[in-house]
């Protein structure tokens, strides 16, 4: 884990991702493969016991609510912006360009927010709920 946010670096974005989320891990590994060891992106597991979100001016609840990325100058970005910058960093500029198209970006932002709100349920990790007692029984 990285202890500080350097003001200058060779990397373009550090992605704060949930290594307990199977879909998040799949996306992170894809980006890692596309980076091909060039070091253009860094991955930091927000579910690690020693993860410290306050280092980025965030709290745990905020970083768990949606994906965040940190730029070399310390700027924090979130949501679709993270994916756009990450794909550009690994040389897939066309993905970044397409994701910035006005109408499409609006749709992608909303789809991502839906996923972010429901990712625990979607990935089978929602907390177990007790069944609601039958109101007819006393």
Secondary structure, 3 states (H helix, E strand, C coil): CCCCCCCCCCCCEEEEECCCCHHHHHHHHHHHHHHCCCCCEEEEECCCCCCCHHHHCCCHHHHHHCCEEECCCCCEEECHHHHHHHHHHCCCHHHHHHHCCHHHHHHHHHHHHHHHHHHHHHCCCCCCCCCCCCCCCC
